[in-house]
Amino acid sequence: MQEPRYRVLVTDFVWPSTAPEREVLGEIGAEIIEAPDPSEDTLTSLAEDADAIMTCFAQVTERVVRSAQKCQVVSRYGVGVDNIAVDTATSLGIPVTYVPDYCVDEVSDHVMALLMAWNRQVGFYDGVAKQGRWEGVTSPVPLIRLRGCKLGVVGMGRIGRAVAGKAQAFGLEVLAYDPYIAERHSAGAGVNLVDLPTLLSESDYVTIHTPLNDETRGLIGANEFQRMKPSAFIINCARGPIIDEPALVEALRDGQISGAGLDVMEEAAPPADHPLFGMDNVIITPHIAFLSRQSVLELEVRTAKATADVLQGRMPEFLVNPAVLPHSRVKLN
Ligand code: NAD
């Protein structure tokens, strides 16, 4: 059998197999090595021999990147790159790729699913119906007509904009906070651009769609919850640490806000006795907002293609760190 031209380390994945990746990368003579576990020690050792690294949720730390001395590209299966030591990769000449638009439909649908589940009290009524209680039952949280309610979107990027459009179709008025977009963008989307305190105090629903970085870590904490309506519902399908979790628990306990819908939490796999798991006014899904049969296949194929592109000296579809270009290990055209 011929020696593979490239070795591609897959640190972790949350789908049945890497067959679609193998098909794409096989065309350029690349072999896939699946890490047996995503610990830093394992990845550091396997990275030594890797020409490329593809990663989903595993931490590709500074130590892992430094040990990857032959590595020509780190490709993120996904949107956020907060699990990759991007600055280190840039300084060492390693391009980092990502797929920022593969699940905009799924995540924005998921936000609407959480919002609608709360607005129609689906969890509560599902429970009582199955207990045979069909008459005279009213949910502790009253049913409010959605049309005319206000949704505050924090971060008007790809997903935030998609959520805004879907919410408008349900008759919600949309406020947005995003210090990095021009007013004309939001006006075009029929959205009122406001500052964060205004968004928090006026919204019936608040949904977070910023990246996780030093500026947004803990963006929503005790002060922010105090500004919100006691009837407000907060949704986080972005990254857990953007919300200060102990402050959220307190706000929910003290009735500063009414409920929360979370697809992400501070820890990737929170302990079973986490206080949020015991709360009736919290809906939680285990980081699956991106998931659909179509989105995952698209993610696998496009991440593999981006990896193959860089290995062969082509510019990938989406590059995270253009600052790498003048000194990248492989010249990209
Ligand atoms: P994006 O880059 O298209 O948009 C992010 C927006 O946030 C930008 O408009 C930016 O200007 C804005 N922003 C940055 N800093 C801000 C701040 N301090 N305050 C307010 N706005 C700020 O990203 P996206 O594709 O819309 O993704 C949004 C989030 O969703 C990311 O955190 C991503 O990791 C997460 N995500 C989660 C899932 C999931 O399965 N739960 C899937 C995909 C993406």
Residues whose N, C-alpha, C, O or C-beta is under 5 A from the ligand:
A	BS01	NAD	V79 G80 P100 V107 V154 G155 M156 G157 R158 I159 G160 Y177 D178 P179 Y180 H209 T210 P211 L212 E215 T216 C237 A238 R239 D263 H287 I288 A289 F290
